[in-house]
Amino acid sequence: MRINARLDDEYADKLAYIQQQTNQAVTDVIKSALELYYQQIQQQQKNPLSMLTKTGFIGCGEADPNLSVNYKSILKDSLKAKYDHH
């Protein structure tokens, strides 16, 4: 694939700096940049927290703010209310 891109002065300077520091051709610099960006996106998609956040799963429920501390008493009260009417 052939790419034709326009860069403003800031990005042209950055590209020239990278070429100077790495002795790479423009094609190789672009390939390296694309590979790094690709890997970054792949990692974000594989991250379980990121996946659950993107789907809206995290934060979709409501409960007592102290549920992790008081879960036993909350469960006991809930079961008592459900089954204690006999």
Secondary structure, DSSP 8 states (H G I E B T S, - for coil): --------HHHHHHHHHHHHHH---HHHHHHHHHHHHHHHHHHHHH-HHHHHHHHT-TT-----TTHHHHHHHHHHHHHHHHHTT-
